[in-house]
Amino acid sequence: MTGDVYVDPVNGDDDLNDGSENSPFYTIKNTLPKVVGTEQNPVTINLAEGIYSPSTNGESFPIELFSHVNLIGQGEEVTILDAEQTGRVITMDNCQNNIISDMTITSGLADGTYPYYAGGGIYLNSSNPTIINVRISENTAYYGGGMHLSSSNPMLSNVIISGNTVID
């Protein structure tokens, strides 16, 4: 798919729906392989209000974004990516031209071997996303409980990073 898509953790369906606003997909993880963004035509994954987690809609983590794909929620209070300590929330490796906005990123865990020990909430490697209106909280990692940057320079606007933990 080269156009914008919609995901709804309550009313979506990964198998029967087409990802349109009136027929949204159910999980982000199953939506990502279906989209193709380019520099001239980036794709936005529009997230409906709700909790995206293993226990609510079977979401699996980490969400591995790639270049030219945006992840846009409905607001920090109503769109929540909750990894429930099953893994890091978002991974971006060599990504360009991305926007992450209007959501909470929480309960990520990065406690494995390299590079899975850094950035419980967000891990950026050679990636420069724009992150707007995002709360990153209650994540855990050996390095960068909330966010870990490796050769990355994200643009942050109205981002709250709080209550994250670094493992001793």
TIVO-2410 file (N, C-alpha, C; in nm, 3 decimals):
# residues 168
REC num residu      c1      c2      c3 atome chaine
REC   1      M   0.085  -0.117   0.000     N      A
REC   1      M   0.000   0.000   0.000    CA      A
REC   1      M   0.090   0.124   0.000     C      A
REC   2      T   0.057   0.217  -0.082     N      A
REC   2      T   0.136   0.339  -0.090    CA      A
REC   2      T   0.062   0.460  -0.033     C      A
REC   3      G  -0.061   0.440   0.011     N      A
REC   3      G  -0.138   0.548   0.072    CA      A
REC   3      G  -0.146   0.533   0.222     C      A
REC   4      D  -0.199   0.634   0.288     N      A
REC   4      D  -0.213   0.630   0.433    CA      A
REC   4      D  -0.308   0.517   0.474     C      A
REC   5      V  -0.281   0.461   0.594     N      A
REC   5      V  -0.363   0.352   0.645    CA      A
REC   5      V  -0.408   0.383   0.787     C      A
REC   6      Y  -0.504   0.307   0.835     N      A
REC   6      Y  -0.562   0.328   0.966    CA      A
REC   6      Y  -0.557   0.198   1.046     C      A
REC   7      V  -0.534   0.214   1.177     N      A
REC   7      V  -0.528   0.099   1.268    CA      A
REC   7      V  -0.617   0.131   1.388     C      A
REC   8      D  -0.698   0.034   1.429     N      A
REC   8      D  -0.789   0.052   1.542    CA      A
REC   8      D  -0.783  -0.074   1.627     C      A
REC   9      P  -0.736  -0.063   1.755     N      A
REC   9      P  -0.720  -0.180   1.839    CA      A
REC   9      P  -0.852  -0.237   1.893     C      A
REC  10      V  -0.963  -0.173   1.861     N      A
REC  10      V  -1.093  -0.222   1.906    CA      A
REC  10      V  -1.175  -0.273   1.787     C      A
REC  11      N  -1.185  -0.192   1.682     N      A
REC  11      N  -1.273  -0.224   1.569    CA      A
REC  11      N  -1.201  -0.272   1.444     C      A
REC  12      G  -1.068  -0.286   1.450     N      A
REC  12      G  -0.993  -0.326   1.333    CA      A
REC  12      G  -0.992  -0.477   1.310     C      A
REC  13      D  -0.941  -0.514   1.193     N      A
REC  13      D  -0.924  -0.656   1.160    CA      A
REC  13      D  -0.808  -0.667   1.061     C      A
REC  14      D  -0.704  -0.742   1.098     N      A
REC  14      D  -0.586  -0.755   1.013    CA      A
REC  14      D  -0.611  -0.843   0.891     C      A
REC  15      D  -0.707  -0.934   0.898     N      A
REC  15      D  -0.729  -1.029   0.790    CA      A
REC  15      D  -0.837  -0.984   0.692     C      A
REC  16      L  -0.943  -0.923   0.741     N      A
REC  16      L  -1.057  -0.891   0.655    CA      A
REC  16      L  -1.062  -0.747   0.608     C      A
REC  17      N  -1.001  -0.654   0.683     N      A
REC  17      N  -1.011  -0.513   0.648    CA      A
REC  17      N  -0.901  -0.469   0.553     C      A
REC  18      D  -0.923  -0.354   0.488     N      A
REC  18      D  -0.827  -0.305   0.388    CA      A
REC  18      D  -0.740  -0.189   0.437     C      A
REC  19      G  -0.754  -0.149   0.563     N      A
REC  19      G  -0.670  -0.042   0.619    CA      A
REC  19      G  -0.721   0.097   0.592     C      A
REC  20      S  -0.837   0.109   0.531     N      A
REC  20      S  -0.895   0.241   0.507    CA      A
REC  20      S  -0.955   0.294   0.638     C      A
REC  21      E  -0.994   0.419   0.637     N      A
REC  21      E  -1.050   0.479   0.759    CA      A
REC  21      E  -1.174   0.405   0.807     C      A
REC  22      N  -1.256   0.356   0.717     N      A
REC  22      N  -1.378   0.284   0.753    CA      A
REC  22      N  -1.358   0.134   0.768     C      A
REC  23      S  -1.238   0.087   0.737     N      A
REC  23      S  -1.208  -0.056   0.745    CA      A
REC  23      S  -1.063  -0.074   0.793     C      A
REC  24      P  -1.036  -0.031   0.919     N      A
REC  24      P  -0.898  -0.027   0.969    CA      A
REC  24      P  -0.840  -0.164   1.001     C      A
REC  25      F  -0.707  -0.169   0.999     N      A
REC  25      F  -0.636  -0.286   1.048    CA      A
REC  25      F  -0.642  -0.289   1.201     C      A
REC  26      Y  -0.599  -0.400   1.261     N      A
REC  26      Y  -0.611  -0.422   1.406    CA      A
REC  26      Y  -0.481  -0.396   1.481     C      A
REC  27      T  -0.365  -0.432   1.422     N      A
REC  27      T  -0.237  -0.414   1.490    CA      A
REC  27      T  -0.137  -0.338   1.402     C      A
REC  28      I  -0.047  -0.267   1.467     N      A
REC  28      I   0.059  -0.196   1.395    CA      A
REC  28      I   0.155  -0.296   1.333     C      A
REC  29      K   0.190  -0.400   1.409     N      A
REC  29      K   0.287  -0.499   1.364    CA      A
REC  29      K   0.246  -0.564   1.233     C      A
REC  30      N   0.117  -0.594   1.217     N      A
REC  30      N   0.070  -0.656   1.092    CA      A
REC  30      N   0.045  -0.554   0.981     C      A
REC  31      T   0.037  -0.426   1.017     N      A
REC  31      T   0.018  -0.321   0.917    CA      A
REC  31      T   0.149  -0.286   0.848     C      A
REC  32      L   0.259  -0.280   0.924     N      A
REC  32      L   0.387  -0.235   0.869    CA      A
REC  32      L   0.432  -0.308   0.742     C      A
REC  33      P   0.423  -0.441   0.733     N      A
REC  33      P   0.467  -0.507   0.609    CA      A
REC  33      P   0.381  -0.473   0.487     C      A
REC  34      K   0.265  -0.414   0.508     N      A
REC  34      K   0.172  -0.384   0.399    CA      A
REC  34      K   0.193  -0.245   0.339     C      A
REC  35      V   0.276  -0.161   0.404     N      A
REC  35      V   0.291  -0.024   0.356    CA      A
REC  35      V   0.428  -0.002   0.292     C      A
REC  36      V   0.431   0.087   0.193     N      A
REC  36      V   0.554   0.123   0.124    CA      A
REC  36      V   0.556   0.275   0.109     C      A
REC  37      G   0.643   0.340   0.185     N      A
REC  37      G   0.658   0.483   0.172    CA      A
REC  37      G   0.782   0.517   0.094     C      A
REC  38      T   0.781   0.630   0.026     N      A
REC  38      T   0.898   0.678  -0.046    CA      A
REC  38      T   0.926   0.821  -0.002     C      A
REC  39      E   1.041   0.873  -0.040     N      A
REC  39      E   1.076   1.010  -0.004    CA      A
REC  39      E   0.971   1.107  -0.059     C      A
REC  40      Q   0.924   1.084  -0.180     N      A
REC  40      Q   0.824   1.172  -0.240    CA      A
REC  40      Q   0.683   1.144  -0.189     C      A
REC  41      N   0.658   1.024  -0.140     N      A
REC  41      N   0.525   0.986  -0.096    CA      A
REC  41      N   0.532   0.905   0.034     C      A
REC  42      P   0.561   0.972   0.147     N      A
REC  42      P   0.563   0.898   0.273    CA      A
REC  42      P   0.423   0.848   0.309     C      A
REC  43      V   0.419   0.741   0.385     N      A
REC  43      V   0.292   0.681   0.429    CA      A
REC  43      V   0.272   0.712   0.577     C      A
REC  44      T   0.149   0.745   0.612     N      A
REC  44      T   0.115   0.766   0.753    CA      A
REC  44      T   0.027   0.653   0.800     C      A
REC  45      I   0.068   0.592   0.913     N      A
REC  45      I  -0.016   0.494   0.982    CA      A
REC  45      I  -0.088   0.573   1.089     C      A
REC  46      N  -0.219   0.589   1.072     N      A
REC  46      N  -0.303   0.664   1.165    CA      A
REC  46      N  -0.357   0.569   1.270     C      A
REC  47      L  -0.324   0.597   1.396     N      A
REC  47      L  -0.366   0.511   1.506    CA      A
REC  47      L  -0.489   0.569   1.574     C      A
REC  48      A  -0.592   0.488   1.587     N      A
REC  48      A  -0.714   0.529   1.657    CA      A
REC  48      A  -0.687   0.535   1.807     C      A
REC  49      E  -0.778   0.595   1.879     N      A
REC  49      E  -0.770   0.594   2.025    CA      A
REC  49      E  -0.770   0.449   2.072     C      A
REC  50      G  -0.696   0.424   2.180     N      A
REC  50      G  -0.695   0.291   2.237    CA      A
REC  50      G  -0.558   0.251   2.288     C      A
REC  51      I  -0.553   0.135   2.348     N      A
REC  51      I  -0.428   0.081   2.401    CA      A
REC  51      I  -0.383  -0.031   2.307     C      A
REC  52      Y  -0.261  -0.015   2.258     N      A
REC  52      Y  -0.198  -0.114   2.171    CA      A
REC  52      Y  -0.101  -0.192   2.258     C      A
REC  53      S  -0.137  -0.314   2.296     N      A
REC  53      S  -0.055  -0.394   2.388    CA      A
REC  53      S  -0.080  -0.542   2.364     C      A
REC  54      P   0.010  -0.627   2.416     N      A
REC  54      P  -0.010  -0.771   2.402    CA      A
REC  54      P  -0.143  -0.819   2.462     C      A
REC  55      S  -0.185  -0.762   2.575     N      A
REC  55      S  -0.306  -0.812   2.641    CA      A
REC  55      S  -0.436  -0.753   2.586     C      A
REC  56      T  -0.430  -0.637   2.519     N      A
REC  56      T  -0.555  -0.578   2.470    CA      A
REC  56      T  -0.586  -0.615   2.325     C      A
REC  57      N  -0.488  -0.603   2.235     N      A
REC  57      N  -0.516  -0.636   2.095    CA      A
REC  57      N  -0.411  -0.728   2.033     C      A
REC  58      G  -0.326  -0.788   2.117     N      A
REC  58      G  -0.226  -0.881   2.066    CA      A
REC  58      G  -0.110  -0.814   1.996     C      A
REC  59      E  -0.091  -0.684   2.019     N      A
REC  59      E   0.022  -0.612   1.958    CA      A
REC  59      E   0.151  -0.676   2.006     C      A
REC  60      S   0.250  -0.685   1.917     N      A
REC  60      S   0.380  -0.738   1.958    CA      A
REC  60      S   0.486  -0.631   1.937     C      A
REC  61      F   0.589  -0.639   2.017     N      A
REC  61      F   0.693  -0.537   2.021    CA      A
REC  61      F   0.830  -0.599   2.004     C      A
REC  62      P   0.928  -0.525   1.950     N      A
REC  62      P   0.921  -0.383   1.917    CA      A
REC  62      P   0.850  -0.357   1.784     C      A
REC  63      I   0.797  -0.235   1.773     N      A
REC  63      I   0.746  -0.185   1.646    CA      A
REC  63      I   0.870  -0.136   1.572     C      A
REC  64      E   0.902  -0.198   1.459     N      A
REC  64      E   1.023  -0.162   1.383    CA      A
REC  64      E   0.983  -0.076   1.265     C      A
REC  65      L   1.003   0.056   1.282     N      A
REC  65      L   0.970   0.149   1.175    CA      A
REC  65      L   1.080   0.152   1.071     C      A
REC  66      F   1.046   0.194   0.950     N      A
REC  66      F   1.143   0.210   0.845    CA      A
REC  66      F   1.121   0.345   0.779     C      A
REC  67      S   1.212   0.385   0.693     N      A
REC  67      S   1.209   0.519   0.633    CA      A
REC  67      S   1.077   0.549   0.563     C      A
REC  68      H   1.037   0.676   0.572     N      A
REC  68      H   0.921   0.730   0.501    CA      A
REC  68      H   0.788   0.675   0.552     C      A
REC  69      V   0.785   0.632   0.679     N      A
REC  69      V   0.661   0.585   0.740    CA      A
REC  69      V   0.641   0.664   0.870     C      A
REC  70      N   0.524   0.728   0.880     N      A
REC  70      N   0.489   0.806   0.999    CA      A
REC  70      N   0.393   0.727   1.086     C      A
REC  71      L   0.401   0.751   1.216     N      A
REC  71      L   0.313   0.686   1.313    CA      A
REC  71      L   0.245   0.797   1.392     C      A
REC  72      I   0.115   0.819   1.366     N      A
REC  72      I   0.043   0.932   1.421    CA      A
REC  72      I  -0.077   0.883   1.502     C      A
REC  73      G  -0.081   0.919   1.630     N      A
REC  73      G  -0.193   0.883   1.716    CA      A
REC  73      G  -0.294   0.995   1.726     C      A
REC  74      Q  -0.384   0.983   1.824     N      A
REC  74      Q  -0.491   1.081   1.845    CA      A
REC  74      Q  -0.463   1.172   1.965     C      A
REC  75      G  -0.356   1.145   2.039     N      A
REC  75      G  -0.321   1.226   2.155    CA      A
REC  75      G  -0.253   1.142   2.261     C      A
REC  76      E  -0.169   1.208   2.342     N      A
REC  76      E  -0.093   1.137   2.446    CA      A
REC  76      E  -0.182   1.063   2.545     C      A
REC  77      E  -0.298   1.119   2.574     N      A
REC  77      E  -0.386   1.059   2.675    CA      A
REC  77      E  -0.469   0.944   2.620     C      A
REC  78      V  -0.483   0.934   2.488     N      A
REC  78      V  -0.579   0.838   2.433    CA      A
REC  78      V  -0.520   0.733   2.339     C      A
REC  79      T  -0.400   0.756   2.287     N      A
REC  79      T  -0.333   0.655   2.203    CA      A
REC  79      T  -0.209   0.610   2.278     C      A
REC  80      I  -0.209   0.485   2.323     N      A
REC  80      I  -0.104   0.436   2.412    CA      A
REC  80      I  -0.043   0.308   2.354     C      A
REC  81      L   0.089   0.315   2.331     N      A
REC  81      L   0.164   0.195   2.292    CA      A
REC  81      L   0.226   0.140   2.420     C      A
REC  82      D   0.176   0.028   2.468     N      A
REC  82      D   0.216  -0.031   2.595    CA      A
REC  82      D   0.274  -0.170   2.571     C      A
REC  83      A   0.407  -0.179   2.578     N      A
REC  83      A   0.474  -0.306   2.551    CA      A
REC  83      A   0.460  -0.407   2.665     C      A
REC  84      E   0.411  -0.363   2.779     N      A
REC  84      E   0.390  -0.451   2.894    CA      A
REC  84      E   0.517  -0.530   2.930     C      A
REC  85      Q   0.631  -0.463   2.918     N      A
REC  85      Q   0.762  -0.521   2.951    CA      A
REC  85      Q   0.797  -0.644   2.868     C      A
REC  86      T   0.738  -0.658   2.749     N      A
REC  86      T   0.770  -0.772   2.661    CA      A
REC  86      T   0.883  -0.741   2.565     C      A
REC  87      G   0.923  -0.615   2.553     N      A
REC  87      G   1.029  -0.574   2.463    CA      A
REC  87      G   1.031  -0.424   2.451     C      A
REC  88      R   1.124  -0.374   2.373     N      A
REC  88      R   1.130  -0.230   2.344    CA      A
REC  88      R   1.003  -0.190   2.269     C      A
REC  89      V   0.962  -0.063   2.283     N      A
REC  89      V   0.840  -0.019   2.216    CA      A
REC  89      V   0.867   0.009   2.068     C      A
REC  90      I   0.962   0.099   2.036     N      A
REC  90      I   0.988   0.136   1.897    CA      A
REC  90      I   1.137   0.126   1.867     C      A
REC  91      T   1.170   0.065   1.754     N      A
REC  91      T   1.307   0.057   1.704    CA      A
REC  91      T   1.312   0.125   1.568     C      A
REC  92      M   1.414   0.211   1.550     N      A
REC  92      M   1.438   0.274   1.421    CA      A
REC  92      M   1.585   0.261   1.388     C      A
REC  93      D   1.616   0.192   1.280     N      A
REC  93      D   1.754   0.167   1.239    CA      A
REC  93      D   1.774   0.219   1.097     C      A
REC  94      N   1.857   0.322   1.082     N      A
REC  94      N   1.883   0.384   0.951    CA      A
REC  94      N   1.755   0.435   0.886     C      A
REC  95      C   1.675   0.506   0.963     N      A
REC  95      C   1.548   0.560   0.914    CA      A
REC  95      C   1.559   0.710   0.887     C      A
REC  96      Q   1.495   0.753   0.781     N      A
REC  96      Q   1.487   0.894   0.747    CA      A
REC  96      Q   1.343   0.929   0.710     C      A
REC  97      N   1.309   1.057   0.730     N      A
REC  97      N   1.179   1.108   0.689    CA      A
REC  97      N   1.065   1.040   0.764     C      A
REC  98      N   1.070   1.044   0.898     N      A
REC  98      N   0.967   0.985   0.982    CA      A
REC  98      N   0.912   1.088   1.079     C      A
REC  99      I   0.784   1.074   1.112     N      A
REC  99      I   0.720   1.152   1.217    CA      A
REC  99      I   0.652   1.054   1.311     C      A
REC 100      I   0.675   1.074   1.441     N      A
REC 100      I   0.604   1.000   1.545    CA      A
REC 100      I   0.533   1.107   1.628     C      A
REC 101      S   0.400   1.098   1.639     N      A
REC 101      S   0.332   1.204   1.713    CA      A
REC 101      S   0.205   1.156   1.782     C      A
REC 102      D   0.167   1.235   1.884     N      A
REC 102      D   0.038   1.225   1.951    CA      A
REC 102      D   0.009   1.088   2.012     C      A
REC 103      M   0.099   1.045   2.102     N      A
REC 103      M   0.081   0.915   2.169    CA      A
REC 103      M   0.166   0.907   2.295     C      A
REC 104      T   0.142   0.804   2.373     N      A
REC 104      T   0.226   0.768   2.486    CA      A
REC 104      T   0.296   0.638   2.454     C      A
REC 105      I   0.425   0.633   2.486     N      A
REC 105      I   0.508   0.514   2.467    CA      A
REC 105      I   0.548   0.468   2.605     C      A
REC 106      T   0.503   0.349   2.646     N      A
REC 106      T   0.522   0.308   2.784    CA      A
REC 106      T   0.550   0.159   2.801     C      A
REC 107      S   0.609   0.127   2.913     N      A
REC 107      S   0.634  -0.011   2.959    CA      A
REC 107      S   0.719  -0.093   2.863     C      A
REC 108      G   0.814  -0.026   2.796     N      A
REC 108      G   0.909  -0.098   2.714    CA      A
REC 108      G   1.022  -0.153   2.799     C      A
REC 109      L   1.083  -0.260   2.753     N      A
REC 109      L   1.192  -0.324   2.826    CA      A
REC 109      L   1.301  -0.366   2.727     C      A
REC 110      A   1.421  -0.315   2.750     N      A
REC 110      A   1.537  -0.353   2.670    CA      A
REC 110      A   1.641  -0.409   2.766     C      A
REC 111      D   1.639  -0.539   2.786     N      A
REC 111      D   1.730  -0.600   2.883    CA      A
REC 111      D   1.806  -0.720   2.825     C      A
REC 112      G   1.813  -0.726   2.692     N      A
REC 112      G   1.882  -0.837   2.627    CA      A
REC 112      G   2.025  -0.804   2.592     C      A
REC 113      T   2.076  -0.869   2.490     N      A
REC 113      T   2.212  -0.845   2.442    CA      A
REC 113      T   2.210  -0.734   2.337     C      A
REC 114      Y   2.328  -0.684   2.300     N      A
REC 114      Y   2.340  -0.575   2.205    CA      A
REC 114      Y   2.261  -0.604   2.078     C      A
REC 115      P   2.186  -0.512   2.022     N      A
REC 115      P   2.155  -0.377   2.071    CA      A
REC 115      P   2.028  -0.373   2.155     C      A
REC 116      Y   1.982  -0.487   2.199     N      A
REC 116      Y   1.855  -0.495   2.270    CA      A
REC 116      Y   1.864  -0.465   2.419     C      A
REC 117      Y   1.968  -0.392   2.458     N      A
REC 117      Y   1.981  -0.352   2.598    CA      A
REC 117      Y   1.965  -0.201   2.615     C      A
REC 118      A   1.937  -0.130   2.506     N      A
REC 118      A   1.930   0.015   2.511    CA      A
REC 118      A   1.796   0.066   2.456     C      A
REC 119      G   1.746   0.173   2.516     N      A
REC 119      G   1.625   0.237   2.468    CA      A
REC 119      G   1.500   0.155   2.491     C      A
REC 120      G   1.454   0.150   2.613     N      A
REC 120      G   1.333   0.074   2.644    CA      A
REC 120      G   1.210   0.130   2.573     C      A
REC 121      G   1.203   0.263   2.562     N      A
REC 121      G   1.091   0.325   2.492    CA      A
REC 121      G   1.117   0.335   2.343     C      A
REC 122      I   1.226   0.406   2.308     N      A
REC 122      I   1.263   0.425   2.167    CA      A
REC 122      I   1.413   0.404   2.152     C      A
REC 123      Y   1.452   0.330   2.050     N      A
REC 123      Y   1.592   0.311   2.015    CA      A
REC 123      Y   1.612   0.367   1.875     C      A
REC 124      L   1.702   0.465   1.864     N      A
REC 124      L   1.733   0.527   1.735    CA      A
REC 124      L   1.878   0.500   1.699     C      A
REC 125      N   1.900   0.439   1.585     N      A
REC 125      N   2.034   0.418   1.531    CA      A
REC 125      N   2.039   0.480   1.392     C      A
REC 126      S   2.122   0.582   1.375     N      A
REC 126      S   2.135   0.652   1.247    CA      A
REC 126      S   1.997   0.691   1.192     C      A
REC 127      S   1.914   0.744   1.280     N      A
REC 127      S   1.777   0.782   1.244    CA      A
REC 127      S   1.747   0.920   1.301     C      A
REC 128      N   1.674   1.000   1.225     N      A
REC 128      N   1.649   1.138   1.264    CA      A
REC 128      N   1.501   1.173   1.253     C      A
REC 129      P   1.414   1.107   1.330     N      A
REC 129      P   1.271   1.135   1.319    CA      A
REC 129      P   1.234   1.269   1.383     C      A
REC 130      T   1.116   1.316   1.348     N      A
REC 130      T   1.053   1.427   1.418    CA      A
REC 130      T   0.954   1.364   1.515     C      A
REC 131      I   0.968   1.397   1.643     N      A
REC 131      I   0.881   1.341   1.746    CA      A
REC 131      I   0.807   1.457   1.812     C      A
REC 132      I   0.674   1.454   1.803     N      A
REC 132      I   0.591   1.566   1.848    CA      A
REC 132      I   0.478   1.516   1.937     C      A
REC 133      N   0.456   1.587   2.048     N      A
REC 133      N   0.344   1.556   2.139    CA      A
REC 133      N   0.343   1.409   2.181     C      A
REC 134      V   0.457   1.365   2.234     N      A
REC 134      V   0.473   1.226   2.276    CA      A
REC 134      V   0.520   1.222   2.421     C      A
REC 135      R   0.461   1.131   2.497     N      A
REC 135      R   0.504   1.105   2.634    CA      A
REC 135      R   0.574   0.969   2.634     C      A
REC 136      I   0.698   0.968   2.687     N      A
REC 136      I   0.777   0.844   2.694    CA      A
REC 136      I   0.799   0.818   2.843     C      A
REC 137      S   0.729   0.718   2.898     N      A
REC 137      S   0.734   0.699   3.043    CA      A
REC 137      S   0.728   0.552   3.082     C      A
REC 138      E   0.785   0.524   3.198     N      A
REC 138      E   0.780   0.391   3.260    CA      A
REC 138      E   0.846   0.283   3.175     C      A
REC 139      N   0.953   0.318   3.103     N      A
REC 139      N   1.029   0.222   3.024    CA      A
REC 139      N   1.158   0.186   3.098     C      A
REC 140      T   1.218   0.072   3.065     N      A
REC 140      T   1.336   0.023   3.136    CA      A
REC 140      T   1.439  -0.030   3.037     C      A
REC 141      A   1.567   0.001   3.063     N      A
REC 141      A   1.676  -0.050   2.980    CA      A
REC 141      A   1.807  -0.038   3.055     C      A
REC 142      Y   1.910  -0.106   3.008     N      A
REC 142      Y   2.043  -0.090   3.066    CA      A
REC 142      Y   2.100   0.048   3.032     C      A
REC 143      Y   2.069   0.099   2.914     N      A
REC 143      Y   2.111   0.233   2.871    CA      A
REC 143      Y   1.991   0.304   2.811     C      A
REC 144      G   1.967   0.426   2.855     N      A
REC 144      G   1.857   0.504   2.799    CA      A
REC 144      G   1.722   0.440   2.823     C      A
REC 145      G   1.678   0.442   2.947     N      A
REC 145      G   1.550   0.380   2.981    CA      A
REC 145      G   1.436   0.426   2.890     C      A
REC 146      G   1.427   0.558   2.868     N      A
REC 146      G   1.322   0.613   2.783    CA      A
REC 146      G   1.358   0.613   2.637     C      A
REC 147      M   1.482   0.660   2.607     N      A
REC 147      M   1.525   0.671   2.468    CA      A
REC 147      M   1.676   0.659   2.461     C      A
REC 148      H   1.723   0.588   2.360     N      A
REC 148      H   1.867   0.576   2.336    CA      A
REC 148      H   1.896   0.623   2.195     C      A
REC 149      L   1.995   0.712   2.182     N      A
REC 149      L   2.034   0.766   2.052    CA      A
REC 149      L   2.174   0.717   2.016     C      A
REC 150      S   2.188   0.659   1.900     N      A
REC 150      S   2.317   0.619   1.847    CA      A
REC 150      S   2.331   0.681   1.708     C      A
REC 151      S   2.422   0.776   1.693     N      A
REC 151      S   2.441   0.848   1.565    CA      A
REC 151      S   2.310   0.902   1.511     C      A
REC 152      S   2.227   0.956   1.601     N      A
REC 152      S   2.095   1.006   1.563    CA      A
REC 152      S   2.075   1.147   1.618     C      A
REC 153      N   1.992   1.222   1.549     N      A
REC 153      N   1.963   1.358   1.589    CA      A
REC 153      N   1.815   1.388   1.565     C      A
REC 154      P   1.727   1.335   1.653     N      A
REC 154      P   1.584   1.358   1.631    CA      A
REC 154      P   1.545   1.502   1.663     C      A
REC 155      M   1.436   1.548   1.602     N      A
REC 155      M   1.380   1.677   1.638    CA      A
REC 155      M   1.264   1.650   1.734     C      A
REC 156      L   1.274   1.705   1.853     N      A
REC 156      L   1.172   1.683   1.956    CA      A
REC 156      L   1.094   1.811   1.980     C      A
REC 157      S   0.962   1.799   1.989     N      A
REC 157      S   0.876   1.912   2.020    CA      A
REC 157      S   0.763   1.864   2.110     C      A
REC 158      N   0.753   1.924   2.228     N      A
REC 158      N   0.652   1.886   2.326    CA      A
REC 158      N   0.659   1.736   2.359     C      A
REC 159      V   0.780   1.691   2.392     N      A
REC 159      V   0.804   1.552   2.429    CA      A
REC 159      V   0.835   1.548   2.578     C      A
REC 160      I   0.767   1.463   2.652     N      A
REC 160      I   0.791   1.445   2.794    CA      A
REC 160      I   0.852   1.308   2.815     C      A
REC 161      I   0.972   1.306   2.871     N      A
REC 161      I   1.042   1.181   2.901    CA      A
REC 161      I   1.056   1.177   3.053     C      A
REC 162      S   0.980   1.085   3.117     N      A
REC 162      S   0.981   1.084   3.264    CA      A
REC 162      S   0.950   0.944   3.317     C      A
REC 163      G   0.997   0.920   3.438     N      A
REC 163      G   0.965   0.796   3.508    CA      A
REC 163      G   1.025   0.672   3.445     C      A
REC 164      N   1.131   0.686   3.369     N      A
REC 164      N   1.197   0.571   3.307    CA      A
REC 164      N   1.309   0.521   3.399     C      A
REC 165      T   1.351   0.397   3.378     N      A
REC 165      T   1.448   0.335   3.468    CA      A
REC 165      T   1.565   0.279   3.390     C      A
REC 166      V   1.685   0.298   3.448     N      A
REC 166      V   1.804   0.235   3.395    CA      A
REC 166      V   1.840   0.120   3.488     C      A
REC 167      I   1.863   0.001   3.431     N      A
REC 167      I   1.896  -0.116   3.510    CA      A
REC 167      I   2.041  -0.107   3.555     C      A
REC 168      D   2.066  -0.128   3.683     N      A
REC 168      D   2.205  -0.126   3.736    CA      A
REC 168      D   2.277  -0.254   3.704     C      A
***
